[in-house]
Amino acid sequence: MNQRQKLRQRLLASHKAVLAIVDSWDASTAARPSNNPEWRNQDVLAHLAAAEIGHYQVIQRLLAGESLDIPGFDLDRHNDEQVALRASHSFEEVRREYCQNRAATLALLERVGDDDWQKSGHHPGGFDTTVAGVFRVIAIHEKRHLREFTT
């Protein structure tokens, strides 16, 4: 199995794990407090949707050879702002965005050239990574946040 196939498999598995929980919710469950004291269940999903598109942009910048350094960037503030932007969205809208953003990530995965996997830079999360590494981070990030969902 090549790198692209392994990454696709990881992304599909983590997405499936999120949907296995989220698809059992109704609007009331989505509105319940999560195990993250700052967010409701729906907010955790909104964070995953926002993080997905953020990681998509990180990958695009790495592929273009652009710097990932953003002066004054604060990841926690950014995450809170992104969740706040989605706070008035319905659960269905947040779920749809989450799925659309994953579809975009999978399409981007198919466009990465064989010579691009090791293009690197400093992730806004504070660590050095590669294009392949960011795809892995997406799946790892989802798995970590699964523990925050409540039923």
C-alpha positions in Angstrom: 0.0 0.0 0.0 1.5 3.4 -1.0 1.5 6.5 1.1 -1.6 8.0 -0.5 -3.6 4.9 0.1 -2.5 4.7 3.7 -3.4 8.3 4.3 -6.8 7.9 2.6 -7.5 4.9 4.8 -6.6 6.8 8.0 -8.8 9.8 7.0 -11.7 7.5 6.1 -11.4 5.6 9.3 -11.3 8.7 11.5 -14.2 10.3 9.6 -16.2 7.1 10.0 -15.6 7.1 13.7 -16.8 10.7 14.1 -19.9 10.0 12.0 -20.7 6.8 14.0 -21.2 9.1 17.0 -22.6 12.2 15.3 -25.2 10.3 13.3 -26.8 9.0 16.4 -27.5 12.5 17.7 -30.6 14.6 17.4 -30.6 18.4 17.9 -30.9 18.0 21.6 -27.9 15.7 21.9 -25.9 18.0 19.7 -26.7 20.9 22.0 -25.6 19.0 25.2 -22.4 20.0 26.9 -19.4 18.0 25.8 -16.5 16.8 27.9 -14.7 20.0 26.8 -16.0 22.5 29.4 -16.0 25.3 26.8 -18.1 23.6 24.1 -21.3 21.8 23.4 -21.1 18.5 21.3 -22.0 20.5 18.2 -19.2 23.0 18.9 -16.7 20.1 19.0 -18.0 19.0 15.6 -17.8 22.7 14.4 -14.2 22.8 15.6 -13.4 19.6 13.6 -15.0 21.2 10.5 -13.0 24.4 10.9 -9.8 22.5 11.7 -10.3 20.5 8.6 -10.4 23.5 6.3 -7.5 25.0 8.2 -5.4 22.0 7.6 -6.4 22.0 4.0 -5.1 25.5 3.7 -1.8 24.5 5.5 -1.3 21.7 3.0 -2.0 24.1 0.1 0.6 26.5 1.4 3.2 23.8 1.9 2.6 22.6 -1.6 3.1 26.1 -2.9 6.3 26.5 -0.9 4.7 29.4 1.2 5.6 30.1 4.8 3.1 29.0 7.4 4.2 31.7 9.9 1.4 34.1 10.7 2.6 37.0 13.0 0.5 37.1 16.1 -1.3 33.9 15.4 -2.8 32.3 18.5 -4.2 28.8 17.9 -6.5 28.8 20.9 -8.0 32.1 20.0 -8.3 31.0 16.4 -10.1 27.8 17.4 -12.5 29.7 19.6 -13.2 32.3 16.9 -14.0 29.5 14.3 -16.4 27.8 16.7 -18.1 31.1 17.5 -18.6 31.7 13.8 -20.5 28.5 13.6 -22.5 28.8 16.9 -25.7 30.0 15.2 -25.6 27.2 12.6 -27.9 24.2 12.9 -26.5 20.8 13.8 -27.3 19.7 10.3 -25.4 22.7 8.8 -22.3 21.9 10.9 -22.4 18.2 10.0 -22.8 19.1 6.3 -19.8 21.4 6.5 -17.7 18.8 8.3 -18.5 16.3 5.5 -17.8 18.8 2.7 -14.5 19.7 4.2 -13.5 16.1 4.4 -14.4 15.6 0.8 -12.2 18.5 -0.1 -9.3 17.1 1.9 -9.7 13.7 0.1 -9.7 15.4 -3.3 -6.6 17.3 -2.3 -5.0 14.1 -1.2 -5.5 12.7 -4.8 -3.8 15.8 -6.3 -0.6 15.6 -4.2 2.4 14.7 -6.4 4.8 11.9 -5.5 7.6 14.5 -4.9 5.4 16.7 -2.7 4.9 14.5 0.4 8.0 15.7 2.2 7.5 19.4 1.6 7.8 20.9 5.0 7.1 23.8 7.2 6.2 24.9 10.7 2.6 24.0 11.5 0.5 26.8 13.2 0.1 24.3 16.1 3.8 24.9 16.9 5.6 21.9 15.4 7.4 21.1 12.2 5.6 18.9 9.7 5.3 17.7 6.1 2.5 17.5 3.7 2.1 13.8 4.6 2.3 14.8 8.3 -0.6 17.2 8.0 -2.9 14.6 6.5 -1.9 12.3 9.5 -2.5 15.2 11.9 -6.1 15.5 10.7 -6.9 11.9 11.6 -5.1 12.1 14.9 -6.8 15.3 15.8 -10.3 13.8 15.1 -9.5 10.8 17.2 -8.4 13.0 20.2 -11.7 15.0 20.0 -13.9 11.9 19.9 -13.4 11.6 23.7 -15.1 15.0 24.1 -18.4 13.9 22.6 -21.2 13.0 25.1 -24.4 11.1 24.5 
